[in-house]
Amino acid sequence: MASTVESDIYLEKCVADGSTNNILNNVSGSFESGRMACILGPSGAGKSSFLNILSGHRKCGVSGKLRLDGTVLSGRQMRKLISYTPQEASLWHNLTVQESIAYAADFKLSPAIPRETKDENNQKLLEILGLEKCSNTLVKNLSGGEMKRLAIGVELVSDPKVMLLDEPTSGLDTVASYQVLSYVQSLTLLQNRAIISIIHQPSSNILKLFDDALVLSKGRGLYCGPLPEMIDVFAVAGLECPVSHSPADFALEVACLDHEDERIQRLLEGESERLRKVSTVQNFSMDSEDRSRYMLSTGQQISLLLKRTLRCTLRDTYNLKARTVISILIATLTGIAFYDTGNNVAKIISNTSVLMIVVYSVFFTCAFSAILTFPLESAVFIREHKNNWYSLIPYYVSKLLIEVPALIFSTTASFFIMYFLTGQPLELHRMFALWIISLLSGWVALLMGLLLGNMYPMQTAVFLTVMIVIPCSLFSGFFVTLKDMPLYLKPLTFISFVRYSVEGAVNAIYGFGRKEMECRDIFCYFTLRKFLVLLGMPEIEWVFDLLGLIVWSVILHLALYWSLFKRTKRDA
């Protein structure tokens, strides 16, 4: 049975002075299944905004009507029945093509469907998209055209009634562009669905693949209908297409004309006349809830996410290896430079420097590792979440769970090298206390890296990390001791996570009633007690520092979840 998508869309954007700008103004379209439509228009015409509204991804400032087969759709219903493939193909690079399709099917299809049925349907989909020959190829090794087709394929597994494609040919040459759109055209014919795609300056051969066109200009619809009739409609309005011009190029030229032009006014009036003939229905709500949004339960989503992420991690251990090697290298160099200082009171200042180096090396390796890798992964998460693969909580839980083993492995490997080379006391409770402080410091750093990596571009996130650590170090109580710090600055020491990390490390080695250290020189200025008095630490307990890091961890957990939540709600 043929399906028809009809829309009358308005979109307003609030500006600083409280007024509003119309991004889209009553853009109307009617798109039928079995036909492929293109959206044409210059930059800033509202093409991507229109597609984001149809997909249910854009909510703020939206009003109007959207109907599928005459039925008004809510925002959640739109996202279930309409698939959206963004311009940038965000995929897991360490999965094969076949695995990418298989995981998409597992997330988007009912678990009651037998495995054999899913595998059979997945294989058919690979054949339709021309990906069967590279089914066992890792995504990172695909060509641009293959990656575009795969990005379309992972949304096709749920058999959506309507497919929206945002510039599927961007970054591809003419041959690859034609190949991608040829496969897309086959989907309209074989599976009888409506496909709507934004196309930027298509060639004549590519334009012939489309059946219909929607031309946008400054947020207004100039034409929507069969592509062969577009030039005739323009001609009636007084806009003759030169013989040497491509219809697409001429449409862009028309869309760039001033709306005060009489010919453009006639086009807009023609569209308004057509709108009056469309029956009106109740406005759709973008806030409607749909309890059956996801096919899997929360537990099933977490399990599948852990399985997929673990597979990707085991295939590309570069990040873990780099983090571990750097940590071990720093620990080894530190151990050589400060060899056997752990029980020599004559070198107690040097030994305290060892503890600070441990804390800072753990912090920066964990934070920068997260900043450098998370942006790409979070882009995949946003796409999959908005297309109803899984909810935020399962992703959040699985992401943090998968980070725990890597943190423990890299931190522990460097910890023992440093501990034994520098001759720290061989007492289990001290080793455990310092190890726990190191792990918590790394966890705080990891959460901060994930938070900044999610909120800002990579360069900005790295800069902000350094700018956060510097003042926190200043108020840690070591560069300026707590007793020498001005009274009005002392409250800032309680919000410095560096204080809890370094102070906790010092307490682990020097606290817990440790006996006086050896003096291996003729004269030693410091004793252990005298040094601790100088630092102002005799009354501070290790548990206090542990609780400080735990509080920081809780705050960053909440902040990271909030930032991911806000990003999922952010308008595209």
N, C-alpha and C positions, 0 to 999 in steps of 0.2 A: 504494500500500500504506500502510495507517495505521501511524503511529509512536506509541510510548508512552514517556513519560519518567517514571521512578520514582525517588524519592529517599528516603533515610533519613539525615538530616544532623545532625551534632553540631558545635558550635563553642564553643571555650573561649577566654577572654581572660585572659592573665596580668596580675596586679595587682602593686603595689609590694612587698607582703610575701612574694611568691613563690607565693601561692595562686592559684587560678583561679576565674573567674566563668563560669557557663554562659550564653552569649548565645543559643544555640539548643540545645535538648535533644530529640534524636530527632524532629525535624520531618519528617514523612513526607508525600509527595504523589504522586499519579499523574495525569499530564496527557496527554491523547490528541490526536493531530493532527486537524485539522478542527474543533477546539473552542477557545474562548477562555476562559481562566481568569483570575480576579482574586484578588489577595492583599489581604485586609482585616485591619486591626488598628490599635491606637492607636500613637502615637509611642513608640519604644523597644521595640516588640514583636519586632523582628528581621526586618522585611520586607526591607529593603535588604540586610542581611547574607545572608539566604537567597538572594536573587537574585544577589548577587555570587559566592556559592559555586557556584550552578548554572552561571554563566557561565565559571567557571574563573578569575575575577579574585581571589578570596580564597583564600589558601593556608594561612596560619599558623593553627594551632589547629584545623584541620578534620579530621574523621574521619567515616566513614559509608559509604554506598553510593549510587552514582548509576548508573542504567542507562538506556540508550536501546535500545528494542526488545529488552530482556533482556540487552544487552551492557554490561559494566562499562566506563565511560569514564575515561580519564586526564585530568589537567588540561588538557594541550595539545589532546587530542581534543575536549574540551568547548568550547574556544575556537574550534575549526574548525567544529563542527557546530551550535553554539548562538551566536546573535548577541545582543549586549547593547546596548541604547540607554539611556544614563544620563539622569537627570532634566534636567540642563542640556544643551542642544543646543550642543555645541562644534563649530563649523563654520568654514570659511574664508569670511569675509564678503565678500571681493572676487572670488569666483567666482560664476558664474551657477548656477542650479539644474541646468541641463543639464550644465555642466562638472563640478559636484560629483559628479553621478551617473557621468559618464564617467571621471573620475579614480578613483573608487571601483572601478569595473569594471576599470580598467587595473591597479590594485594587487591586487585580490582574485581576478581570473580569470586563467586561463592565457594567456600571450602567444600561444599557438598558435591561440587562437580568433580567427577573422577579424574585422577592424575592423567590417565591415558587420553581422556577427551581433551584436556587442556593441552597436552603435548601435541596431539594431532592438529588442533586448531592453531597452535603456535607455528607448527611447521607450514601449514597452509598460508599463514600470514607472511612468513619469511619468503615463500615463493611468490606471493602477490607483489611484495615490495622488492623483489629481486635481490634478496639478501641471503639466499640459501648457500651460495658459494663461500660466503664469509661468516657463516654461522658460528664457527669456532674461533673467530678472530677477536682479539681484545678490542674494546671500543677505542682505546687510544691509538690503535694502529689502523683505524678506518680512514678512508678518504672523506673529504668534506661532504660529497653527495651521499655516501653511504651513511654517514652520521646523521644527516638530515632525515633520510628515510627511516632510520632506526628511531629517531625522536618522534616521528609520526607513528611508527609501529607500536611503541610502548603505550600510546594512548588508544590505539585501535583495538586492543585486546578486549576491551569492554563493549565493543560494537556500538559506539555512540551514533545517535541519529544525525548529528551535525558535527562537522569538523571545522575548526577555525585555525588558520595558519598565518602566523605573523612573519611575512617576508621569508618564505622557505628557501628562496634562491639567493639570499644575501651571502656574500663571500664566495659564491660559486661562479665558475666560468659559464659561458653560454651552453656548452654541451652538457655539463653536469646539471645546470638549471633545467634544461629541457628534459633530461632523463628523470630528474626528481618529479617534475610536474606531470610527466607521462604516466609514472606509476600512480601519482595522486589521482589523475583522471580515470585510471582503471578502477579506482575505488568507488567512484560515482556510478560507473556502469555496472560493475560486478556486484556491488553490495547496496546499490540504490540509496545512497545517503547524500545529503547536501554538504558541499564543501565550499567554504568562503575563505579567500586568501588575499592578503595584501601583497601587491606586486609593485616593485619599483622599476620603472622604465623597462617594461618587457619588450623583447624583440617581436617581430611579426610572427615568427614560428611559434613562440611561446604563447602569444596572445590568442592564436587560433585554437589553443587547447581549452579556452574558457567559453562558457555558454552565455554568461550574464556579466554585467558590470555595474558597480556602484561608484560614481564619481563624487568625491567630496572636495569642497572648497571652503576654507575658513569656517569649518564646523557646520556647513550647510550641504545638503544633498542636491547636486545639480541634475543627476540622472540615475535611475535605477531600472534596469530592464535587460532585455536581450542585447547582447553585445553587437550583433549585426545592425540593430536599429539605432544605435547610439549616434552615429554620424548623421543619420537622417533627422533625428530630433534636434541636433545642434544646428543643422542647416535650416530647419524651419524657424529657429530662433534668430537666424541671420548670421550664423557662424559656419562658414563653408570650410571644409577640410581640403587643403591643397592635395593634389594627386600624389605629390612626392612624400607626403607625410604619413607616418604610421598612425593609426587611430589612437593608440595609447599616447603617443607624443602629443597629438593634437588635443586629446582630453586633458593632459597636463597643462598645455598652454591655455586652454579655456578656463581651467580651474584657477589659474594664476591671475586672471583678469579681475579688475576691480568690480565689486558688487554693485557699484553705482552705474555700471555700464548697462544700457537698455537691453542688450542681448542677454546678459546674465539675469537681469530682472525677468525677462520672458521665460527663461529656463526655470527660475525659482517659482514663478507663478504657475508654470505647468506642473511642477512637482506638487505645489499646494493644491491645485485642482484635483490631482490624483489622490491626495491625502483625504480630501473631503468625501471621496467615494469609498474609503476604507471604513468598515463598521468599527465603532468604538467599543472598547471593553474596559473593565475595571483596571485601574493602575496596579502594577505588580509591586509586591513588597520585597525589598532586598534583604530584609531581616528575618524572613521565614526560616524556621528550623525544620530539619528533617532527621529524625532519630536513626534512620537507616542509611546514614551518609556513608559509613564504612562497612565493607563486607566482613571484616575480621574483628574479633573482640580485641580489647586492649592487650590481653596476654598474648594472643596470637600475633598481633602486630609487633610487640616487643621481641618475641621469639624469632620472627622472620627478619626483622631489622638487624638483630644480633648476628644471625646466620649470614646475611648478606654482607654486613660490614666486616665480619671476621674473614670471610672469603677474600674480600678486596684487600684487607690488611696483609693477609698471608701472601698475596701475590705481589704486593709492592711494599716491602719492608724498609724502603729507603729512609723514610722519616724516622722510624724506630731505630734503625741502625745508625743514622746520623746523630740522633739525640744521644744514644748510648755511647757511641765512639767519642763524641765531644765530651761527655761527662767523664768517661774513663780517662781520656787524655788530660783533662783539667785536674782530675784527682791524682793521676800519676805524677804530673809536673809539680803539683802542690806537695805530694808526699816526698818527692826528691828534694824540693827546695826547703821544706821544713821537716826534714827527716829526724825522727826521734825527739821531737820537742815536747811531747805530751806530758812527761813527768818531770821536766826540768824547769824549776821556778825561775831560773835565770833567763829563760826564754818564754816566759808566760805571755808577754805581749805578742810575740811571734805566734805562739800557739793559739791565742785568741783570734789572730788574723786568719789562721787556718779555718776556724769555725765560721767566720764571716765569709770566707771564700766559698765554703761548702754551701751556705745559704744562698749566696748570690748566683753561683753557678747553677744550682737546681732551679732557682727562680727564672733566670733568663733562658735556659734551655727549654723549660716547659712552656713559658709564655710565648716565646718566639716560634716554637714548633706549632703551637695552636694557631697563632696569627697567620703563619705562612700556608697552612693547609686548610683551615676551616672555611674561608670564603667560597672556595669551589664546592665543597660539600654542602654548605648551607644553601647555595643556589639550587642544587639538586633537590634538597629538602623542600624549599619553597615551591618549586614546580610540582613536586609529587603531592605535597600537602594540599595545594590549591586544586589539584585535580582529583582529590578524594581518595588518595592511596591509603593514608594513615593520618592519625591525629597528632597533635603536638606532644602530648605527654609520653606516648610510646617512643617517639623519636628522642625526646629529651633524656628519658631514662636509659635507653639503649646506647645513646652517644656517650653518656658518662660512664656507664658500665664497661664499655669497650676500652675506655681510656685508662681504667684502673690497672690492668696488668702491665701495660706499657710503662706507666709511671713507676710502678713498683720495681720492674725489671731494671730500667735505666738508673733509677736512684740507688737501688741496692747495690748494683754492680760497682758504681763509683764510690759508694759509701764505705764499703769494706776495704777497698784499696787505700783510700785516704786514711781510714781509721788505724790500720795496722802499720802503714809506712810512717805515719807521724807519731807512732808510739803512744796512742791514747790508752787510758787505763783499761785493762782486760777484765772489766766487770760487766756482767750481762745487763744489769739494770741501767747502767750508763749507756751502753751500746743501744739498748732498746729505746731509751728516752731520746737519744740524739737521732736515731733512725726515724722515730715517729715524728719528731719536729721537722726532719728533712722531707718526709712524705707529705706532711700537711702544708709545708711551705710550697712544695711542688704542686700540690692540689690547688692551693690559692692562686698560684701563678697560672696554672692551666685554665682555671675558671676565668681569670682576668683576661687571658689571651683569647679565649673563646668569646667573651663578652665584647671586647674591643674589635676582634676580627669580624664579629657579626654586625657591629654598629657602624664601622668606619672602613674606608679603603685601607689596603695593606700598609702603605707608607704612613698614613695618618695613625694607624693603630700602633705601629712600631714607635713612632715619635711620642705618642701619648703614654706608652708603657714606660719609656725612659723618664718622661716628665712626671710620672706618678711615683716612680721608685726614688728619684732624687730627694724630694721633700720628705718622703717617708723615712729615708735613710737619715736625713738631717735630724728628724725628731725621734730617732731610735734610741737615744740615750747613750750612744757610744762616741760619735764624733763630737758631740757636746754632751757631757755627762748630765744626768738628771739634776744633780745638786747645783750645777753651774748654769742651768737653763733658766731664763727669766720666768717668773711666776706666771705671767700671762700666756706663755707658750707651752707650759707643762700639760694643759689639757690635750694638746695636739699629740702628745706622746701616746695617749691611750687609743688613738685611731690609726697609729702607724703599725701596719702588719709586719714591717721590717723589724720593729722593736720586738715583737713577740717571737719572731723567727730567730734572730740573733741572740736575744736574751734567753730564749728557751734552750738554744744550743749551748750557751755558756753555763746555764744552770745544770744541764745534763752532764757536763764534764767536771765542773767545779763545785756543784751543789751536792745535795744529799749527804751532807756531813763528811765530805771528803777530808782525809788526813792531809797534813802538810806535805807539799811536793818536795822532791829532792833539790838540793842546791849543789850543782856540779861545778860551780866556779869558786874562786877564793872568797869572794864576797857577793852576796845577792841582795840587791836593794829591796826587792819585793819579797813578801811572803804571800801565800795564797789569801790569807785573811786581809792583809793590807791592800792587795790588788782588788779584792771584791768590795772593800770599803771605798776605794777610789772610784769604782764604777757605780757605787750606790746600790749594790744588789744584794746585800746580805739578807734583807727582809723579803725579797721577792721569791716566790715559789714557782717551781717548774709547772705545776698544775695551772697557775694563773696564766702563763704564756700559752699553754695548751688550749685553755678555754678561749683566749684571745684569737688564736688561729681558727678555732672552730666557729666562733662568732663571725669572723671574716668570711669563712667558707659558706656559712648559711646566707649571709648578705649577698655574696656573689652568686650563689645558686639561684636566689630569688631574682636578682638583677638579670642573669642570663636567661632565665625562663621568661621574664617580662619582655626582654629585648626580642626574643624569638617570637613571642606572642604578638608584639606590636608589628613586627616585620610581616607576619602572616596576614595582618589586617591592613597593612600599608597598601594604598592604591598603586596599581601598576603604572 
